[in-house]
Amino acid sequence: MQKDLQGYWSQYPGLFELDLSDNEIGDEGAGRLAGVLPQCPALSQLRLSKNQIGAEGAGRLAGVLPQIPCLSILDLFGNQIGGEGAGRLAGVLPQCPALSYFNLSCNQIGPEGVGRLAGVLPKCPVLSELYLSCNQIGAEGAGRLAGVLPQCPKLRTLVLVNNQIGDEGAGSLAGVLPQCPALSILFLGDNQIGDEGARRLAGVLPQCPTLYVLDLGFNQIGDEGAGRLAGLLPQCPSLSKLHLGGNQIGAEGAGSLAGVLPQCPTLLLLFLEDNQIGDEGAGRLAGVLPQCPALFLLWLEDNQIGDEGARKLAGVLPQCPTLCDLRLGGNQIGAEVAGRLRAAWRGPQSDLLL
């Protein structure tokens, strides 16, 4: 492999993007690749996801990263790097002055690995996107990250899906979000966050004027947490996407959200699938949809909605000209009412999923 790559480099000295994802190169392949990477000083994007690279391979790569001065994107998603490998990478990140995108999701780095990374993040002056999903960092790891986020002024995207951070970790992050002036995309889905974590996050949302994507899907947020979030959504001037699917929100929580939606003129995408809003919740939402002129997408799949709730939605659809993506699959809607929905739908039938 190393000989092949050396020949390739000689033909393309200006190579700026290399994608070897999903090739099972392992530690040995990563080591051989490391041996030739310094011959490509113009390389700006290196993607090595899903390659069974472990701590040893990560260490070999880390040894040469400072010799690639233009590297701005480093994607190591879905390997087996672990805490030790994360530490080796962390040791050289400050010597990668152009690095703006770093993906270490699904690498089992744990609290130890994220702690090592946290120690160097403030020394990465242009880092704007950080992906650490599926790493079992827990509340401890979330707390370590929170401790340094205010020192990362360029960080725009933070993705921490499926990390078991819980209410404690959510609270740690909430405590520093107002000190992250560039943060605009925050993914905290599938993290065992309940009403308490939602409450603490809601309390700081008005102090995050640049936040336009908030993903809290597939947590354990109920009506109380939904109500807390709803109470402060009108004070979020940039929020355009809110994901609350896969929680425990019932009719009461849906009603709380419905009560504020007309006061959220920037909200374009609302995900509420896989909750328990029922006919009552669907009716509450239907009552305000005509007052939400910007709403583009509404997902209500798997919500125990029957004919009564669907009939109310059908009644307002002609008054919702901007709604272009409505999903109601997995509910208990009969054929007759489904026909009413299709007849009332203004857009392509493919965008109305029943």
Stockholm file with secondary structure:
# STOCKHOLM 1.0

chainA/1-354         MQKDLQGYWSQYPGLFELDLSDNEIGDEGAGRLAGVLPQCPALSQLRLSKNQIGAEGAGRLAGVLPQIPCLSILDLFGNQIGGEGAGRLAGVLPQCPALSYFNLSCNQIGPEGVGRLAGVLPKCPVLSELYLSCNQIGAEGAGRLAGVLPQCPKLRTLVLVNNQIGDEGAGSLAGVLPQCPALSILFLGDNQIGDEGARRLAGVLPQCPTLYVLDLGFNQIGDEGAGRLAGLLPQCPSLSKLHLGGNQIGAEGAGSLAGVLPQCPTLLLLFLEDNQIGDEGAGRLAGVLPQCPALFLLWLEDNQIGDEGARKLAGVLPQCPTLCDLRLGGNQIGAEVAGRLRAAWRGPQSDLLL
#=GR chainA/1-354 SS CHHHHHHHHHHCTTCCEEECCSSCCHHHHHHHHHHHGGGCTTCCEEECCSSCCCHHHHHHHHTTGGGCTTCCEEECTTSCCHHHHHHHHHHHGGGCTTCCEEECCSSCCHHHHHHHHHHHGGGCTTCCEEECCSSCCHHHHHHHHHHHGGGCTTCCEEECCSSCCHHHHHHHHHTTGGGCTTCCEEECCSSCCCHHHHHHHHHHGGGCTTCCEEECCSSCCCHHHHHHHHHHGGGCTTCCEEECTTSCCBHHHHHHHHHHGGGCTTCCEEECCSSBCHHHHHHHHHHHGGGCTTCCEEECCSSCCCHHHHHHHHHHGGGCTTCCEEECTTSCCCHHHHHHHHHHCCSCGGGEEC
#=GC SS_cons         CHHHHHHHHHHCTTCCEEECCSSCCHHHHHHHHHHHGGGCTTCCEEECCSSCCCHHHHHHHHTTGGGCTTCCEEECTTSCCHHHHHHHHHHHGGGCTTCCEEECCSSCCHHHHHHHHHHHGGGCTTCCEEECCSSCCHHHHHHHHHHHGGGCTTCCEEECCSSCCHHHHHHHHHTTGGGCTTCCEEECCSSCCCHHHHHHHHHHGGGCTTCCEEECCSSCCCHHHHHHHHHHGGGCTTCCEEECTTSCCBHHHHHHHHHHGGGCTTCCEEECCSSBCHHHHHHHHHHHGGGCTTCCEEECCSSCCCHHHHHHHHHHGGGCTTCCEEECTTSCCCHHHHHHHHHHCCSCGGGEEC
//
